[in-house]
């Protein structure tokens, strides 16, 4: 395909994905407006979130591409935040709300923008999705619905519950912790942005078989994932700052995120990298797996 044809195909694909998200958000909004309320704001929004996910799932099945879901991870959290803020108690600390909103919006813009930048079109699907469905065999429909769509939606919702607490609970909370959460959140987004830029430059210039071991990637094999977990940790801190007595459950979302990255995403990525680039074994021997630190000296 010519470069012009590829550009047109990518633009058409982005239009279709955008349409899917518009329909999904419209269905969720219709439920929140006209659906039977549960009396619990968080539960109403969870149901709306699941309904929107089902819409995205329907589009992914129609186009045989589960990568329709990819941007859902970063598009929905700001919508949840602003809806909760709008419906929250009038006595909520507005400075607290603005600080958490800045962090979530910065994160969402960066992650969604990075997805758009790297999105080649609907002819391409994340290799992990195809692998999951293949392993599912005759249950591939269930695997696609539950593992690829619904579980990530619930996981992100859990990660956003501290935000729900932060923007709906009245009271001054712990001011100093609120500012710590803000600094951690902005730093996490900045770390992810720098890691993205460094990786994009590397991919544009790399030689066949070359592995990434420079910049932030010389301190951590997955600095983007570390930054992602740090972002969700900052949201938990915002929740604790708003409701210190609730600290014992506000880190559930962070724990789920870390478990996913360390237990599933990173092992799959590293197995694939070793299969495609044998020199990646040297990176494993020298560079921290997750938490950034100076590389180990070569023997």
C-alpha positions as CSV (number, residue, x, y, z in Angstrom):
1,X,0.0,0.0,0.0
2,X,1.2,3.5,-0.8
3,X,2.0,6.0,1.9
4,X,-1.1,8.0,1.0
5,X,-3.2,4.9,1.1
6,X,-1.7,3.9,4.5
7,X,-2.5,7.4,5.8
8,X,-6.1,7.2,4.6
9,X,-6.5,3.8,6.1
10,X,-5.2,5.0,9.4
11,X,-7.4,8.1,9.4
12,X,-10.5,5.9,8.5
13,X,-9.5,3.5,11.4
14,X,-9.2,6.4,13.9
15,X,-12.6,7.6,12.7
16,X,-14.2,4.3,13.3
17,X,-12.6,3.9,16.8
18,X,-13.7,7.5,17.7
19,X,-17.3,6.6,16.6
20,X,-17.2,3.5,18.8
21,X,-16.2,5.6,21.8
22,X,-18.8,8.3,21.1
23,X,-21.5,5.6,21.0
24,X,-20.1,4.0,24.1
25,X,-20.1,7.2,26.1
26,X,-23.6,8.1,24.8
27,X,-24.9,4.7,26.0
28,X,-23.3,5.2,29.4
29,X,-24.7,8.8,29.7
30,X,-28.2,7.6,28.7
31,X,-28.0,5.0,31.5
32,X,-27.0,7.6,34.0
33,X,-29.7,9.9,32.9
34,X,-32.6,7.6,32.4
35,X,-31.6,4.2,33.8
36,X,-32.9,3.0,37.2
37,X,-30.6,4.4,39.8
38,X,-29.2,2.2,42.5
39,X,-28.9,5.0,45.1
40,X,-25.1,4.6,45.0
41,X,-23.2,7.0,42.8
42,X,-20.2,4.7,42.4
43,X,-22.4,1.7,41.5
44,X,-24.4,3.7,38.9
45,X,-21.2,4.7,37.2
46,X,-19.8,1.2,37.4
47,X,-22.8,-0.1,35.5
48,X,-22.5,2.7,33.0
49,X,-18.8,1.9,32.6
50,X,-19.6,-1.8,31.9
51,X,-22.3,-0.9,29.4
52,X,-19.9,1.4,27.5
53,X,-17.4,-1.5,27.6
54,X,-19.9,-3.8,26.0
55,X,-20.4,-1.3,23.2
56,X,-16.6,-1.2,22.5
57,X,-16.7,-5.0,22.7
58,X,-19.4,-5.1,20.0
59,X,-17.3,-2.9,17.7
60,X,-14.2,-5.0,18.3
61,X,-16.2,-8.2,17.4
62,X,-17.6,-6.5,14.3
63,X,-14.1,-5.5,13.0
64,X,-12.4,-8.6,14.4
65,X,-9.9,-6.4,16.4
66,X,-9.8,-6.2,20.2
67,X,-7.4,-3.2,20.0
68,X,-10.6,-1.2,19.8
69,X,-10.4,-1.3,23.6
70,X,-6.8,0.0,23.9
71,X,-7.7,3.7,24.4
72,X,-10.6,3.0,26.7
73,X,-8.1,2.6,29.5
74,X,-7.2,6.3,29.3
75,X,-10.4,7.9,27.9
76,X,-12.8,6.9,30.6
77,X,-11.1,8.0,33.8
78,X,-11.3,11.7,33.2
79,X,-15.0,11.3,32.4
80,X,-15.6,9.4,35.6
81,X,-13.7,12.1,37.6
82,X,-15.7,15.0,36.2
83,X,-19.0,13.2,36.6
84,X,-18.2,12.4,40.2
85,X,-17.0,15.9,40.9
86,X,-20.2,17.3,39.4
87,X,-22.4,15.0,41.5
88,X,-20.3,15.3,44.7
89,X,-21.0,17.1,47.9
90,X,-20.8,20.9,47.9
91,X,-18.5,20.8,50.9
92,X,-15.7,19.0,49.0
93,X,-12.3,20.7,49.1
94,X,-12.1,22.2,45.6
95,X,-8.3,22.6,45.7
96,X,-8.1,18.9,46.2
97,X,-10.4,18.3,43.3
98,X,-8.5,20.5,41.0
99,X,-5.1,18.9,41.9
100,X,-6.4,15.4,41.2
101,X,-8.1,16.5,38.0
102,X,-4.8,18.0,36.7
103,X,-3.0,14.7,37.3
104,X,-5.7,12.6,35.7
105,X,-6.1,14.8,32.7
106,X,-2.3,15.0,32.1
107,X,-2.1,11.3,32.3
108,X,-5.0,10.7,30.0
109,X,-3.7,13.2,27.4
110,X,-0.3,11.6,27.4
111,X,-1.5,8.0,27.2
112,X,-4.2,8.6,24.7
113,X,-1.8,10.7,22.6
114,X,0.8,8.0,22.7
115,X,-1.8,5.5,21.6
116,X,-2.9,7.7,18.6
117,X,0.8,8.3,17.7
118,X,1.5,4.5,17.5
119,X,-1.8,3.4,16.1
120,X,-1.2,2.0,12.6
121,X,-4.8,1.2,11.8
122,X,-7.4,-1.5,12.2
123,X,-5.4,-3.9,10.1
124,X,-3.2,-4.3,13.2
125,X,-4.1,-5.9,16.5
126,X,-2.1,-6.1,19.7
127,X,-0.4,-9.6,19.5
128,X,-1.4,-10.4,23.1
129,X,-5.1,-10.3,22.3
130,X,-4.7,-12.8,19.5
131,X,-2.7,-15.0,21.8
132,X,-5.4,-14.8,24.5
133,X,-8.1,-15.8,22.1
134,X,-6.1,-18.6,20.6
135,X,-5.4,-20.0,24.0
136,X,-9.1,-19.8,24.8
137,X,-10.0,-22.2,22.1
138,X,-13.8,-22.7,21.9
139,X,-14.1,-20.2,24.7
140,X,-12.4,-17.4,22.8
141,X,-15.6,-15.3,22.8
142,X,-15.7,-15.4,26.6
143,X,-11.9,-14.8,26.8
144,X,-12.3,-11.8,24.5
145,X,-15.2,-10.3,26.5
146,X,-14.0,-11.0,30.1
147,X,-10.1,-11.0,29.9
148,X,-9.6,-8.4,27.3
149,X,-12.5,-6.0,27.9
150,X,-14.4,-6.4,31.3
151,X,-11.5,-7.2,33.6
152,X,-9.4,-4.2,32.5
153,X,-12.5,-2.0,32.9
154,X,-13.1,-3.3,36.5
155,X,-9.4,-2.9,37.2
156,X,-9.3,0.8,36.1
157,X,-12.5,1.4,38.0
158,X,-10.9,0.0,41.2
159,X,-7.9,2.3,40.5
160,X,-10.3,5.3,40.2
161,X,-12.2,4.7,43.4
162,X,-9.7,6.8,45.5
163,X,-10.6,9.6,43.1
164,X,-14.2,9.0,43.8
165,X,-13.5,9.5,47.5
166,X,-11.3,12.6,46.8
167,X,-14.0,14.4,44.8
168,X,-17.1,13.4,46.6
169,X,-16.2,13.4,50.3
170,X,-16.4,16.8,52.2
171,X,-13.8,17.9,54.6
172,X,-10.3,19.3,54.5
173,X,-8.5,16.0,54.7
174,X,-4.7,15.9,55.0
175,X,-3.4,18.9,53.1
176,X,0.3,17.9,53.0
177,X,-0.5,14.4,51.7
178,X,-2.6,16.0,48.9
179,X,0.4,17.9,47.7
180,X,2.6,14.8,47.9
181,X,0.1,12.9,45.8
182,X,0.1,15.8,43.2
183,X,3.9,15.8,43.0
184,X,4.1,12.0,42.7
185,X,1.3,12.0,40.0
186,X,2.9,14.7,37.8
187,X,6.4,13.0,38.2
188,X,4.9,9.7,37.1
189,X,3.3,11.2,34.0
190,X,6.6,13.0,33.2
191,X,8.5,9.7,33.6
192,X,6.1,7.9,31.2
193,X,6.3,10.8,28.7
194,X,10.1,10.7,28.6
195,X,10.2,6.9,28.4
196,X,7.7,7.1,25.4
197,X,9.8,9.7,23.6
198,X,13.0,7.8,24.1
199,X,11.4,4.6,22.8
200,X,9.8,6.2,19.7
201,X,13.2,7.7,18.8
202,X,14.9,4.3,19.3
203,X,12.3,2.5,17.2
204,X,12.7,5.0,14.3
205,X,16.5,4.5,14.2
206,X,17.2,1.0,15.5
207,X,19.1,-1.6,13.6
208,X,17.7,-5.2,13.1
209,X,18.0,-7.1,16.4
210,X,19.1,-4.0,18.4
211,X,17.7,-3.8,21.9
212,X,16.8,-0.7,23.9
213,X,19.2,0.0,26.7
214,X,19.7,3.7,26.9
215,X,18.1,6.7,28.7
216,X,15.5,5.7,31.3
217,X,15.5,2.2,29.7
218,X,19.1,1.7,31.0
219,X,17.7,2.1,34.6
220,X,14.5,0.0,34.2
221,X,13.5,-2.5,31.5
222,X,10.0,-1.1,31.8
223,X,10.1,2.5,33.0
224,X,6.7,3.2,31.3
225,X,5.0,0.5,33.4
226,X,6.7,1.8,36.6
227,X,5.4,5.2,35.8
228,X,2.0,3.8,35.2
229,X,1.9,2.2,38.6
230,X,3.3,5.3,40.2
231,X,0.4,7.3,38.7
232,X,-2.2,4.9,40.2
233,X,-0.3,5.1,43.5
234,X,-0.7,8.9,43.4
235,X,-4.4,8.5,43.0
236,X,-4.5,6.2,46.1
237,X,-2.6,8.9,48.0
238,X,-5.3,11.5,46.9
239,X,-7.9,9.2,48.3
240,X,-6.1,8.8,51.6
241,X,-5.6,12.5,51.9
242,X,-9.3,13.0,51.5
243,X,-10.4,10.2,53.9
244,X,-7.5,9.0,56.0
245,X,-9.6,6.5,57.9
246,X,-10.3,4.7,54.7
247,X,-6.6,4.0,53.8
248,X,-7.0,0.2,54.3
249,X,-8.9,-0.3,51.1
250,X,-7.8,2.7,48.9
251,X,-4.7,0.8,47.6
252,X,-6.6,-2.1,46.2
253,X,-6.5,-0.6,42.7
254,X,-2.7,0.0,42.9
255,X,-2.1,-3.6,44.1
256,X,-4.2,-4.9,41.2
257,X,-2.2,-2.8,38.7
258,X,1.2,-3.9,40.0
259,X,0.0,-7.6,40.0
260,X,-1.1,-7.2,36.4
261,X,2.2,-5.7,35.2
262,X,4.5,-7.9,37.2
263,X,2.5,-11.1,36.9
264,X,1.3,-10.9,33.3
265,X,2.3,-7.9,31.1
266,X,6.1,-7.8,31.8
267,X,6.6,-11.6,31.6
268,X,4.8,-11.8,28.2
269,X,6.7,-8.8,26.9
270,X,10.1,-10.2,28.0
271,X,9.4,-13.7,26.6
272,X,8.6,-12.1,23.2
273,X,11.7,-9.8,23.3
274,X,14.0,-12.8,24.1
275,X,12.5,-14.8,21.2
276,X,12.9,-12.0,18.7
277,X,16.1,-10.4,20.0
278,X,18.5,-12.8,21.8
279,X,20.7,-9.9,22.9
280,X,17.9,-8.9,25.3
281,X,19.3,-11.5,27.7
282,X,22.2,-9.1,28.3
283,X,19.7,-6.3,29.2
284,X,17.9,-8.6,31.6
285,X,21.3,-9.4,33.3
286,X,22.2,-5.7,33.7
287,X,19.0,-3.6,34.0
288,X,16.4,-3.6,36.7
289,X,13.2,-5.3,35.8
290,X,10.8,-2.6,37.2
291,X,12.0,-0.1,39.7
292,X,14.5,2.3,38.2
293,X,18.1,2.0,39.5
294,X,21.6,2.3,38.1
295,X,22.4,-0.6,35.8
296,X,24.5,-3.5,37.2
297,X,28.2,-3.4,36.1
298,X,29.0,-5.8,33.3
299,X,31.2,-8.7,34.7
